């Protein structure tokens, strides 16, 4: 709201022997505060995303960092195996402890399991998850029952959103820069030879900037496929889609399941670009 002040500018002539000070009235008015764009209603897109994934458990969360609001969610407190998404916590914990940024970057961008194994063993295994969950305030993230299987860490879509909020808004700048740069540099072929561009990368393509940390494994009883990351200019949206399929193993089944997850993210794109 702009307010102005005015008044009677008529004055009597001063006596000839009196010198009056002169002033120039201010002509500056305050600029109006920009009104934030209204938050998009994602419900139709969420319905389409859910319909895209069949024969599987599925969860979804989208957080708009510009509006500071969760704009889309579906079963965002349902637990899933993290698979390689837990490398976000392994990497952050390593950097907290003075670990090599290049090692963390390589683990994240190529989703390198060998590097994750080394950091997991060196930094305390399940204690990494316990430490980082407490530090970030994660309510639904639990360490694996088998201490050697870091991918069996359990989490929810809501907690993964919170991990990204921590990375972007709370973590020390040096740590944030390492992690975010690595996610923007995610390679199409992971260290184990897997095409890790399912979900966000194939759905978004070149239509907007993106950065991802993916997760995948078989068989629980089928493929677990997780696509998580940042979409849009200035990393506006945090997008998390987690899925656990019942269709069995094998590369052909994985291809079918990953296409479903990509279609789910693609359903969100008209609203993500609004």
N, C-alpha and C positions, 0 to 999 in steps of 0.2 A: 504494500500500500504506500502511495506517495502522498505526503502531506506538504502543504505550502503555507507560508505566513505572509500576510499582507496588512496594510493599514493606510491611514490617511497620510499622503505624502505632501500635503499643503502646509507651508510654514510661513510665518510673518517675516518680512524683510528685516534683516538685522540692522542695528544702528550702523551708520557709516564708519564709526571709529572702532568697530569690533571686527576682528578677524575670526571667521568660523572655520573649524577644521572640516576638511572634505573627506568623504568616504565613498567608496564604490560598493554598492550593495552586491552581495553574492548572488550570482545567477545560477549557481550549481544546485541541482536537485538530486537527491539520492536515487541511484539506479534501482529499479524494481528487482526483488529477489526472484530468480527464475523458478518457475513452478515445475517440479519434477514431472516427467512424463508418467501417465498412469500405468500401473502395473498391468501387464497382459494377463488375461484369463487363460490359463493353460489347460483347463479341464478337458476340452475336446481333444486336444493334442495328447493328453495323458491317456484318455480312453483309447485313442488310436494306437498309442504305444503299447498299452497292455494287450490289446487285441492282436498285436503283431507277434507276440511271444506265446506259443502254445506248447503244451506238454512240459511245462517247466514252472518252477517257482521264480518269481520276478519281483524286483523292487526298483524304485525310481525316486530320485530327488534332484531338483533343479533349484539352485539358489542364485538370486539376482544380486550381485555385489553392488550395483549402482543404486538399487532401491533398498538394499539391506533387508531382503525378505525372501523366505522360501516360497517360490512361486508355483512349484509342482512337487507332488509327492504321492507315492503309492507304496504301501507296506514298508515305509522307510525305517521301521524298527524290527523288521524280520531279519534274523541272523543268517549270514552266508559265510562260506570259506573265503578268506581274502585272496588266496593264491598270491600272485606276485604284487598285488596292491599293498601288501604289508611291507614291501620294500621302501615305501614312503616313510614308515616308522623306523625301519632299520637305518635308512640313510640319515634321517634327522638325528637319531640317537648317536650315530657315528660322528656326525659333524659337531654335536654337542660335546663329544669327548675328544675333539681335536683330530678326528679322522681326516684322511686325505680327500679333498674335494674332488679330485680327478677320479678317484676310485668310486666314490658315491655317484658321480655323474655317469660314469660308464655303467654301473649297475642299473641305474634308473632308465637311461635312454635305450639300452639294448636289453633290458630286463635280464641281466646276466645272473643265472642261478649260482654259478661257482663263486662269484664275488659275494653274493648274498650269504652263501654258506660260510665263507671266511669271516665276514663281519658278524654274523649270527654267533658263531663259535667264539670269536675273540671278545665280544662285548656282553656276553652273559645269556644268550639264548632267550628263553621265555622272559627273563628280566627286562629285556628291551621293550617288549609289549607292555609289561606292567608299568615300567617307568614312563613311557610315552603316553599311555592311556591316562595315567594320573596327571602328568604335566599338561596335557591338552584338555582333560576333563571328559574323556570318552566314557560313556555310561554303558555301552553295549559291546565293547571290544575286549575279547578274552584270549589269552595265550593258548597255543595248541596243547592237547593232552599229551601227545608224544613230543618231548622237548626238542627232538631233532627235525621236526616237520614244521618249519616256519609258515608254510603255505596253509596249514590247518588252523591258523589264527582265525577267529570268527569276528565278524563285524557287521554293521548295518549300513544302509545307504545314508542314514542321518549322521552316523559317526564319521563316514568318509567325507561328507560335506564339512564337518567340523574340522577334520584334518586339514583340508584345503584352506579353510578360514584361518587356521593357525599358521600355515605356511605363508599365506599372503599378508596377514595382518599382525601377527604376533612374533613369529620367529625372527631372530637377528637377521639383519639385511644380508649379511654375507652368506648365511645358510639359505635364505629365501632365494637369492640370486642363483646359487648352485642348483637347487632343486628345480626351480621354474625353468631355467635355461635347459636343463636336461630333459624335462618333459616336453618342451617345445622342439627339442631335437630328437624325439623318439624315432628310432629307425623302423622301416617297414618290416624288415626281417630281424627277429630277435636273436639273441645269442644261441638259442637252441634250434634255430632254423624255422621257427613258427612265424607266419604272417600275423603280426600283431596290430594290423590296421583295422580290425573289425570294430563295429560300434561307432564311436565318435569320428575317427579319421575318415573311414569310407563314407559315412553319412554326411559329414560336413564338407569334405573335399577341399576345394579352393574357395568356397563361398564365404569363409570367415577364418580368422586365425584360430588355431586350437593347440592344445598341449595335453598329453595323456600319460597315465600310468594304467596299464592293462593287467589283467590277471586271467589265467586259464589253467585248467588241469582236468584230467580224466582218471578215474571214473567214480563219481560220487552220487548216484550210480552212473550217471552220464557225465557230460561235460559241464564244468563250472566255467562260465565266461563272464568276466567283469570288465566293463569299460568305464573309466573315470577320468575326469580332467576338467580343463578350462576351455571355454568357447567364447569367441567374440573379441572385438577390440578391447584392449586393456584388460583382458581376461575377465570380462564382465560376468559370465555365467559359470558357476560350478555345476557340472553335470555328472551324475552318478547313476549307472544302470548295472544292477547285479542280477545274475541269473544262474539257476541250477537246473539242468535239463535231465530228463528221464529216458532219453532216447538211445543210450548206450555209447560205446566208444567207436574209435576209428576216425580217420581223416575225413571221410565223406559225411559222416554224421556231424562232425565238428563244423564242417562247411555249412551245412544246413542250419545248425543252431546259431552260428555266428551271423548268418544272413538275417535271421530273425531279430537278433539283438541290434544289428545295423538298421533294420527297418524301424525298430522301436525308437531309436535316436532320431532317425530321419523324420518321423512323425512330429517331432518337436521343433524342427528347423524353421517353419514359417513363423513361429512365435519367438524363437531365439534370435531371429534376425529383425524382429519388429522394433 
